[in-house]
Amino acid sequence: MLNPLLVREKITQYYIEDNQYGDLATHIFDQTQQGTMYLKSKDNGIFCGETIIKEGFKLLKSHIDIDQKIKDGETVKPGDIIAEITGPVYVLLTMERIVLNLIQRMSGIATQTHRIAEKIAHTSTRIVDTRKTTPGLGIFEKFAVTVGGGLNHRRSLNDGLMLKDNHIAFSESMEIAIQNAKKVVGPMDKIEVEIENEEMLNTAIDQDVDIIMFDNQTPEWIAEHIKAVPQHIQTEASGNINETNVVAYAETGVDFISMGALFYAQNALDISAKVVI
Protein backbone atom coordinates (compact mmCIF):
# COMPACT_ATOMS: atom_id res chain seq x y z
CA MET A 1 0.00 0.00 0.00
CA LEU A 2 1.00 3.59 -0.50
CA ASN A 3 2.11 5.51 2.59
CA PRO A 4 -0.32 8.50 2.67
CA LEU A 5 2.20 10.70 4.51
CA LEU A 6 4.84 10.05 1.84
CA VAL A 7 2.28 10.60 -0.92
CA ARG A 8 1.30 13.92 0.64
CA GLU A 9 4.95 14.94 0.87
CA LYS A 10 5.58 14.04 -2.79
CA ILE A 11 2.48 15.87 -4.03
CA THR A 12 3.49 18.88 -1.97
CA GLN A 13 6.83 18.89 -3.80
CA TYR A 14 5.08 18.68 -7.17
CA TYR A 15 2.71 21.49 -6.18
CA ILE A 16 5.57 23.78 -5.14
CA GLU A 17 7.38 23.03 -8.40
CA ASP A 18 4.27 23.85 -10.46
CA ASN A 19 3.00 26.80 -8.38
CA GLN A 20 5.97 28.78 -7.12
CA TYR A 21 4.04 32.05 -7.37
CA GLY A 22 0.49 30.68 -7.33
CA ASP A 23 -1.90 29.83 -10.17
CA LEU A 24 -2.67 33.12 -11.90
CA ALA A 25 -5.68 31.75 -13.78
CA THR A 26 -7.51 30.86 -10.57
CA HIS A 27 -7.33 34.49 -9.38
CA ILE A 28 -10.36 35.23 -11.57
CA PHE A 29 -12.50 33.23 -9.12
CA ASP A 30 -13.63 34.09 -5.64
CA GLN A 31 -11.80 31.84 -3.15
CA THR A 32 -15.14 30.64 -1.76
CA GLN A 33 -16.70 29.71 -5.12
CA GLN A 34 -17.61 26.01 -5.17
CA GLY A 35 -17.67 23.64 -8.13
CA THR A 36 -17.67 19.98 -9.16
CA MET A 37 -15.10 18.26 -11.36
CA TYR A 38 -15.39 14.79 -12.88
CA LEU A 39 -12.40 12.57 -13.65
CA LYS A 40 -13.41 10.65 -16.74
CA SER A 41 -11.74 7.75 -18.54
CA LYS A 42 -11.24 8.06 -22.28
CA ASP A 43 -9.56 4.68 -22.58
CA ASN A 44 -9.84 0.98 -21.74
CA GLY A 45 -7.64 -0.25 -18.92
CA ILE A 46 -7.01 -0.74 -15.22
CA PHE A 47 -7.39 2.26 -12.93
CA CYS A 48 -4.76 3.10 -10.32
CA GLY A 49 -4.56 6.22 -8.17
CA GLU A 50 -7.23 6.45 -5.45
CA THR A 51 -4.75 7.81 -2.92
CA ILE A 52 -3.47 10.38 -5.41
CA ILE A 53 -6.96 11.78 -5.97
CA LYS A 54 -7.67 11.98 -2.24
CA GLU A 55 -4.34 13.45 -1.13
CA GLY A 56 -3.99 15.66 -4.21
CA PHE A 57 -7.26 17.51 -4.02
CA LYS A 58 -7.20 17.73 -0.23
CA LEU A 59 -3.68 19.16 -0.13
CA LEU A 60 -4.84 22.77 -0.24
CA LYS A 61 -8.22 22.36 1.42
CA SER A 62 -9.23 19.49 3.68
CA HIS A 63 -12.96 20.07 3.17
CA ILE A 64 -13.21 18.48 -0.28
CA ASP A 65 -15.96 16.00 -1.12
CA ILE A 66 -14.63 13.07 -3.15
CA ASP A 67 -16.96 10.41 -4.52
CA GLN A 68 -14.59 7.67 -5.71
CA LYS A 69 -16.56 5.58 -8.19
CA ILE A 70 -13.74 3.39 -9.56
CA LYS A 71 -11.35 1.68 -7.15
CA ASP A 72 -7.71 0.68 -7.63
CA GLY A 73 -7.47 -2.42 -9.80
CA GLU A 74 -10.93 -2.07 -11.36
CA THR A 75 -11.39 -1.89 -15.12
CA VAL A 76 -12.42 1.30 -16.88
CA LYS A 77 -13.73 1.99 -20.36
CA PRO A 78 -14.26 5.21 -22.32
CA GLY A 79 -16.92 7.35 -20.66
CA ASP A 80 -16.59 5.89 -17.17
CA ILE A 81 -16.56 8.44 -14.34
CA ILE A 82 -13.64 7.57 -12.06
CA ALA A 83 -14.30 10.17 -9.37
CA GLU A 84 -16.48 13.18 -8.66
CA ILE A 85 -14.77 15.96 -6.70
CA THR A 86 -16.59 18.94 -5.17
CA GLY A 87 -14.87 21.88 -3.49
CA PRO A 88 -13.41 25.36 -4.05
CA VAL A 89 -12.95 26.03 -7.77
CA TYR A 90 -9.40 27.30 -7.32
CA VAL A 91 -8.36 24.03 -5.65
CA LEU A 92 -9.92 21.86 -8.36
CA LEU A 93 -8.22 23.82 -11.15
CA THR A 94 -4.83 24.13 -9.48
CA MET A 95 -4.49 20.45 -8.57
CA GLU A 96 -6.11 19.06 -11.75
CA ARG A 97 -2.94 18.57 -13.81
CA ILE A 98 -0.78 17.18 -10.99
CA VAL A 99 -3.41 14.56 -10.15
CA LEU A 100 -4.04 13.67 -13.79
CA ASN A 101 -0.33 13.30 -14.60
CA LEU A 102 0.12 10.81 -11.77
CA ILE A 103 -3.02 8.71 -12.18
CA GLN A 104 -2.63 8.54 -15.97
CA ARG A 105 0.91 7.15 -15.64
CA MET A 106 0.02 4.82 -12.78
CA SER A 107 -3.04 3.50 -14.61
CA GLY A 108 -0.97 2.97 -17.74
CA ILE A 109 1.54 0.88 -15.79
CA ALA A 110 -1.22 -1.08 -14.05
CA THR A 111 -2.90 -1.73 -17.40
CA GLN A 112 0.24 -3.01 -19.09
CA THR A 113 1.20 -5.15 -16.10
CA HIS A 114 -2.27 -6.70 -16.06
CA ARG A 115 -2.13 -7.38 -19.79
CA ILE A 116 1.26 -9.13 -19.51
CA ALA A 117 0.24 -11.10 -16.41
CA GLU A 118 -2.80 -12.38 -18.31
CA LYS A 119 -0.56 -13.57 -21.16
CA ILE A 120 1.40 -15.87 -18.85
CA ALA A 121 -1.44 -16.89 -16.54
CA HIS A 122 -1.20 -20.47 -17.82
CA THR A 123 2.27 -20.75 -16.21
CA SER A 124 3.47 -20.46 -12.61
CA THR A 125 5.78 -17.55 -13.47
CA ARG A 126 5.14 -14.15 -11.88
CA ILE A 127 5.88 -10.74 -13.39
CA VAL A 128 8.07 -8.45 -11.28
CA ASP A 129 9.32 -4.93 -11.85
CA THR A 130 12.86 -3.51 -11.74
CA ARG A 131 14.59 -0.43 -10.31
CA LYS A 132 14.33 1.32 -13.68
CA THR A 133 11.80 3.73 -12.24
CA THR A 134 11.46 7.42 -13.00
CA PRO A 135 13.39 9.38 -10.32
CA GLY A 136 10.89 10.82 -7.85
CA LEU A 137 8.06 8.57 -9.04
CA GLY A 138 9.27 5.16 -7.91
CA ILE A 139 6.74 4.64 -5.10
CA PHE A 140 3.86 5.39 -7.47
CA GLU A 141 5.17 3.29 -10.34
CA LYS A 142 5.91 0.27 -8.16
CA PHE A 143 2.50 0.50 -6.49
CA ALA A 144 0.90 0.53 -9.95
CA VAL A 145 2.67 -2.74 -10.81
CA THR A 146 1.06 -4.45 -7.80
CA VAL A 147 -2.36 -3.06 -8.70
CA GLY A 148 -1.93 -4.56 -12.17
CA GLY A 149 -1.18 -8.00 -10.75
CA GLY A 150 2.63 -7.94 -10.67
CA LEU A 151 5.12 -8.05 -7.81
CA ASN A 152 7.78 -5.59 -6.69
CA HIS A 153 11.30 -6.93 -7.19
CA ARG A 154 13.21 -4.57 -4.90
CA ARG A 155 11.60 -1.45 -3.50
CA SER A 156 14.99 0.02 -2.56
CA LEU A 157 18.66 -0.97 -2.52
CA ASN A 158 18.43 -2.55 0.94
CA ASP A 159 15.50 -4.76 -0.01
CA GLY A 160 17.63 -7.86 -0.52
CA LEU A 161 21.21 -8.09 -1.83
CA MET A 162 21.65 -8.35 -5.58
CA LEU A 163 25.01 -9.03 -7.20
CA LYS A 164 24.94 -7.72 -10.76
CA ASP A 165 27.65 -7.93 -13.41
CA ASN A 166 29.47 -4.82 -12.18
CA HIS A 167 29.48 -5.98 -8.56
CA ILE A 168 31.13 -9.20 -9.70
CA ALA A 169 33.54 -7.36 -12.04
CA PHE A 170 34.77 -5.18 -9.15
CA SER A 171 35.31 -8.27 -6.99
CA GLU A 172 38.22 -10.70 -7.18
CA SER A 173 35.83 -13.39 -8.35
CA MET A 174 32.15 -14.28 -8.37
CA GLU A 175 32.78 -16.80 -5.59
CA ILE A 176 34.39 -14.18 -3.35
CA ALA A 177 31.60 -11.69 -4.10
CA ILE A 178 28.99 -14.20 -2.93
CA GLN A 179 30.98 -15.14 0.17
CA ASN A 180 31.33 -11.48 1.13
CA ALA A 181 27.61 -10.96 0.50
CA LYS A 182 26.80 -13.71 2.98
CA LYS A 183 28.73 -11.79 5.64
CA VAL A 184 26.61 -8.67 5.06
CA VAL A 185 23.02 -9.96 4.89
CA GLY A 186 20.69 -10.41 7.83
CA PRO A 187 18.43 -13.42 8.46
CA MET A 188 15.58 -11.93 6.39
CA ASP A 189 17.70 -10.87 3.40
CA LYS A 190 18.02 -12.89 0.22
CA ILE A 191 21.05 -12.97 -2.09
CA GLU A 192 20.39 -12.88 -5.81
CA VAL A 193 23.12 -13.30 -8.41
CA GLU A 194 23.05 -12.32 -12.08
CA ILE A 195 24.61 -14.98 -14.33
CA GLU A 196 25.58 -14.74 -17.99
CA ASN A 197 27.07 -18.14 -18.81
CA GLU A 198 27.26 -21.75 -17.65
CA GLU A 199 30.37 -21.21 -15.53
CA MET A 200 28.68 -18.44 -13.56
CA LEU A 201 25.57 -20.58 -13.19
CA ASN A 202 27.56 -23.44 -11.71
CA THR A 203 29.33 -21.09 -9.28
CA ALA A 204 26.01 -19.63 -8.12
CA ILE A 205 24.65 -23.13 -7.55
CA ASP A 206 27.80 -24.27 -5.70
CA GLN A 207 27.62 -21.18 -3.46
CA ASP A 208 23.95 -21.91 -2.75
CA VAL A 209 22.53 -18.44 -3.42
CA ASP A 210 18.84 -17.74 -2.92
CA ILE A 211 17.94 -16.56 -6.43
CA ILE A 212 19.65 -16.95 -9.80
CA MET A 213 18.89 -14.40 -12.51
CA PHE A 214 19.38 -15.51 -16.10
CA ASP A 215 20.39 -12.22 -17.66
CA ASN A 216 20.10 -11.55 -21.41
CA GLN A 217 19.76 -15.23 -22.28
CA THR A 218 17.43 -16.77 -24.85
CA PRO A 219 14.43 -18.80 -23.68
CA GLU A 220 16.04 -21.87 -25.25
CA TRP A 221 19.26 -21.42 -23.25
CA ILE A 222 17.32 -20.90 -20.02
CA ALA A 223 15.08 -23.92 -20.61
CA GLU A 224 18.15 -26.11 -21.04
CA HIS A 225 20.18 -24.82 -18.11
CA ILE A 226 17.40 -24.32 -15.56
CA LYS A 227 17.36 -28.11 -15.17
CA ALA A 228 20.62 -27.86 -13.20
CA VAL A 229 19.19 -25.45 -10.62
CA PRO A 230 18.12 -27.13 -7.35
CA GLN A 231 14.46 -26.76 -6.37
CA HIS A 232 15.22 -24.58 -3.33
CA ILE A 233 16.94 -21.90 -5.45
CA GLN A 234 14.50 -19.58 -7.16
CA THR A 235 15.07 -18.43 -10.73
CA GLU A 236 14.47 -15.23 -12.67
CA ALA A 237 14.73 -14.20 -16.31
CA SER A 238 15.60 -10.63 -17.25
CA GLY A 239 16.91 -8.51 -20.10
CA ASN A 240 15.12 -7.35 -23.25
CA ILE A 241 11.86 -9.06 -22.31
CA ASN A 242 8.68 -7.52 -23.67
CA GLU A 243 5.09 -8.41 -24.54
CA THR A 244 6.11 -10.22 -27.73
CA ASN A 245 8.49 -12.71 -26.09
CA VAL A 246 7.31 -12.87 -22.47
CA VAL A 247 5.32 -16.09 -23.00
CA ALA A 248 8.38 -17.92 -24.32
CA TYR A 249 10.35 -16.89 -21.23
CA ALA A 250 7.53 -17.87 -18.85
CA GLU A 251 7.32 -21.30 -20.42
CA THR A 252 10.96 -22.01 -19.51
CA GLY A 253 9.80 -22.57 -15.93
CA VAL A 254 11.46 -19.58 -14.24
CA ASP A 255 9.82 -18.37 -11.05
CA PHE A 256 9.96 -14.68 -12.01
CA ILE A 257 10.34 -12.46 -15.05
CA SER A 258 11.58 -8.94 -14.33
CA MET A 259 10.69 -6.28 -16.89
CA GLY A 260 11.99 -2.73 -17.02
CA ALA A 261 9.56 -2.24 -19.90
CA LEU A 262 6.76 -1.94 -17.34
CA PHE A 263 8.07 1.57 -16.69
CA TYR A 264 9.66 2.79 -19.91
CA ALA A 265 7.60 1.09 -22.61
CA GLN A 266 4.02 1.81 -21.65
CA ASN A 267 1.38 4.36 -22.57
CA ALA A 268 -0.39 6.51 -20.00
CA LEU A 269 -4.10 5.81 -19.70
CA ASP A 270 -6.10 8.68 -21.18
CA ILE A 271 -8.06 10.36 -18.36
CA SER A 272 -9.60 13.83 -18.47
CA ALA A 273 -10.95 16.29 -15.92
CA LYS A 274 -14.27 17.88 -16.88
CA VAL A 275 -16.61 20.28 -15.14
CA VAL A 276 -19.58 19.05 -17.18
CA ILE A 277 -20.16 15.32 -17.88
matplotlib code that plots the C-alpha trace (Angstrom):
import matplotlib.pyplot as plt

x = [0.0, 1.0, 2.1, -0.3, 2.2, 4.8, 2.3, 1.3, 5.0, 5.6, 2.5, 3.5, 6.8, 5.1, 2.7, 5.6, 7.4, 4.3, 3.0, 6.0, 4.0, 0.5, -1.9, -2.7, -5.7, -7.5, -7.3, -10.4, -12.5, -13.6, -11.8, -15.1, -16.7, -17.6, -17.7, -17.7, -15.1, -15.4, -12.4, -13.4, -11.7, -11.2, -9.6, -9.8, -7.6, -7.0, -7.4, -4.8, -4.6, -7.2, -4.7, -3.5, -7.0, -7.7, -4.3, -4.0, -7.3, -7.2, -3.7, -4.8, -8.2, -9.2, -13.0, -13.2, -16.0, -14.6, -17.0, -14.6, -16.6, -13.7, -11.3, -7.7, -7.5, -10.9, -11.4, -12.4, -13.7, -14.3, -16.9, -16.6, -16.6, -13.6, -14.3, -16.5, -14.8, -16.6, -14.9, -13.4, -12.9, -9.4, -8.4, -9.9, -8.2, -4.8, -4.5, -6.1, -2.9, -0.8, -3.4, -4.0, -0.3, 0.1, -3.0, -2.6, 0.9, 0.0, -3.0, -1.0, 1.5, -1.2, -2.9, 0.2, 1.2, -2.3, -2.1, 1.3, 0.2, -2.8, -0.6, 1.4, -1.4, -1.2, 2.3, 3.5, 5.8, 5.1, 5.9, 8.1, 9.3, 12.9, 14.6, 14.3, 11.8, 11.5, 13.4, 10.9, 8.1, 9.3, 6.7, 3.9, 5.2, 5.9, 2.5, 0.9, 2.7, 1.1, -2.4, -1.9, -1.2, 2.6, 5.1, 7.8, 11.3, 13.2, 11.6, 15.0, 18.7, 18.4, 15.5, 17.6, 21.2, 21.6, 25.0, 24.9, 27.6, 29.5, 29.5, 31.1, 33.5, 34.8, 35.3, 38.2, 35.8, 32.2, 32.8, 34.4, 31.6, 29.0, 31.0, 31.3, 27.6, 26.8, 28.7, 26.6, 23.0, 20.7, 18.4, 15.6, 17.7, 18.0, 21.0, 20.4, 23.1, 23.1, 24.6, 25.6, 27.1, 27.3, 30.4, 28.7, 25.6, 27.6, 29.3, 26.0, 24.7, 27.8, 27.6, 23.9, 22.5, 18.8, 17.9, 19.7, 18.9, 19.4, 20.4, 20.1, 19.8, 17.4, 14.4, 16.0, 19.3, 17.3, 15.1, 18.1, 20.2, 17.4, 17.4, 20.6, 19.2, 18.1, 14.5, 15.2, 16.9, 14.5, 15.1, 14.5, 14.7, 15.6, 16.9, 15.1, 11.9, 8.7, 5.1, 6.1, 8.5, 7.3, 5.3, 8.4, 10.4, 7.5, 7.3, 11.0, 9.8, 11.5, 9.8, 10.0, 10.3, 11.6, 10.7, 12.0, 9.6, 6.8, 8.1, 9.7, 7.6, 4.0, 1.4, -0.4, -4.1, -6.1, -8.1, -9.6, -10.9, -14.3, -16.6, -19.6, -20.2]
y = [0.0, 3.6, 5.5, 8.5, 10.7, 10.1, 10.6, 13.9, 14.9, 14.0, 15.9, 18.9, 18.9, 18.7, 21.5, 23.8, 23.0, 23.9, 26.8, 28.8, 32.0, 30.7, 29.8, 33.1, 31.8, 30.9, 34.5, 35.2, 33.2, 34.1, 31.8, 30.6, 29.7, 26.0, 23.6, 20.0, 18.3, 14.8, 12.6, 10.7, 7.7, 8.1, 4.7, 1.0, -0.3, -0.7, 2.3, 3.1, 6.2, 6.4, 7.8, 10.4, 11.8, 12.0, 13.5, 15.7, 17.5, 17.7, 19.2, 22.8, 22.4, 19.5, 20.1, 18.5, 16.0, 13.1, 10.4, 7.7, 5.6, 3.4, 1.7, 0.7, -2.4, -2.1, -1.9, 1.3, 2.0, 5.2, 7.3, 5.9, 8.4, 7.6, 10.2, 13.2, 16.0, 18.9, 21.9, 25.4, 26.0, 27.3, 24.0, 21.9, 23.8, 24.1, 20.4, 19.1, 18.6, 17.2, 14.6, 13.7, 13.3, 10.8, 8.7, 8.5, 7.2, 4.8, 3.5, 3.0, 0.9, -1.1, -1.7, -3.0, -5.2, -6.7, -7.4, -9.1, -11.1, -12.4, -13.6, -15.9, -16.9, -20.5, -20.7, -20.5, -17.5, -14.2, -10.7, -8.5, -4.9, -3.5, -0.4, 1.3, 3.7, 7.4, 9.4, 10.8, 8.6, 5.2, 4.6, 5.4, 3.3, 0.3, 0.5, 0.5, -2.7, -4.5, -3.1, -4.6, -8.0, -7.9, -8.0, -5.6, -6.9, -4.6, -1.4, 0.0, -1.0, -2.5, -4.8, -7.9, -8.1, -8.3, -9.0, -7.7, -7.9, -4.8, -6.0, -9.2, -7.4, -5.2, -8.3, -10.7, -13.4, -14.3, -16.8, -14.2, -11.7, -14.2, -15.1, -11.5, -11.0, -13.7, -11.8, -8.7, -10.0, -10.4, -13.4, -11.9, -10.9, -12.9, -13.0, -12.9, -13.3, -12.3, -15.0, -14.7, -18.1, -21.7, -21.2, -18.4, -20.6, -23.4, -21.1, -19.6, -23.1, -24.3, -21.2, -21.9, -18.4, -17.7, -16.6, -17.0, -14.4, -15.5, -12.2, -11.6, -15.2, -16.8, -18.8, -21.9, -21.4, -20.9, -23.9, -26.1, -24.8, -24.3, -28.1, -27.9, -25.4, -27.1, -26.8, -24.6, -21.9, -19.6, -18.4, -15.2, -14.2, -10.6, -8.5, -7.4, -9.1, -7.5, -8.4, -10.2, -12.7, -12.9, -16.1, -17.9, -16.9, -17.9, -21.3, -22.0, -22.6, -19.6, -18.4, -14.7, -12.5, -8.9, -6.3, -2.7, -2.2, -1.9, 1.6, 2.8, 1.1, 1.8, 4.4, 6.5, 5.8, 8.7, 10.4, 13.8, 16.3, 17.9, 20.3, 19.0, 15.3]
z = [0.0, -0.5, 2.6, 2.7, 4.5, 1.8, -0.9, 0.6, 0.9, -2.8, -4.0, -2.0, -3.8, -7.2, -6.2, -5.1, -8.4, -10.5, -8.4, -7.1, -7.4, -7.3, -10.2, -11.9, -13.8, -10.6, -9.4, -11.6, -9.1, -5.6, -3.1, -1.8, -5.1, -5.2, -8.1, -9.2, -11.4, -12.9, -13.6, -16.7, -18.5, -22.3, -22.6, -21.7, -18.9, -15.2, -12.9, -10.3, -8.2, -5.5, -2.9, -5.4, -6.0, -2.2, -1.1, -4.2, -4.0, -0.2, -0.1, -0.2, 1.4, 3.7, 3.2, -0.3, -1.1, -3.2, -4.5, -5.7, -8.2, -9.6, -7.1, -7.6, -9.8, -11.4, -15.1, -16.9, -20.4, -22.3, -20.7, -17.2, -14.3, -12.1, -9.4, -8.7, -6.7, -5.2, -3.5, -4.1, -7.8, -7.3, -5.7, -8.4, -11.2, -9.5, -8.6, -11.7, -13.8, -11.0, -10.1, -13.8, -14.6, -11.8, -12.2, -16.0, -15.6, -12.8, -14.6, -17.7, -15.8, -14.1, -17.4, -19.1, -16.1, -16.1, -19.8, -19.5, -16.4, -18.3, -21.2, -18.8, -16.5, -17.8, -16.2, -12.6, -13.5, -11.9, -13.4, -11.3, -11.9, -11.7, -10.3, -13.7, -12.2, -13.0, -10.3, -7.9, -9.0, -7.9, -5.1, -7.5, -10.3, -8.2, -6.5, -9.9, -10.8, -7.8, -8.7, -12.2, -10.8, -10.7, -7.8, -6.7, -7.2, -4.9, -3.5, -2.6, -2.5, 0.9, 0.0, -0.5, -1.8, -5.6, -7.2, -10.8, -13.4, -12.2, -8.6, -9.7, -12.0, -9.2, -7.0, -7.2, -8.4, -8.4, -5.6, -3.3, -4.1, -2.9, 0.2, 1.1, 0.5, 3.0, 5.6, 5.1, 4.9, 7.8, 8.5, 6.4, 3.4, 0.2, -2.1, -5.8, -8.4, -12.1, -14.3, -18.0, -18.8, -17.7, -15.5, -13.6, -13.2, -11.7, -9.3, -8.1, -7.5, -5.7, -3.5, -2.7, -3.4, -2.9, -6.4, -9.8, -12.5, -16.1, -17.7, -21.4, -22.3, -24.8, -23.7, -25.2, -23.2, -20.0, -20.6, -21.0, -18.1, -15.6, -15.2, -13.2, -10.6, -7.3, -6.4, -3.3, -5.4, -7.2, -10.7, -12.7, -16.3, -17.3, -20.1, -23.3, -22.3, -23.7, -24.5, -27.7, -26.1, -22.5, -23.0, -24.3, -21.2, -18.8, -20.4, -19.5, -15.9, -14.2, -11.1, -12.0, -15.1, -14.3, -16.9, -17.0, -19.9, -17.3, -16.7, -19.9, -22.6, -21.7, -22.6, -20.0, -19.7, -21.2, -18.4, -18.5, -15.9, -16.9, -15.1, -17.2, -17.9]

ax = plt.figure().add_subplot(projection="3d")
ax.plot(x, y, z, "-o")
ax.set_aspect("equal")
plt.show()
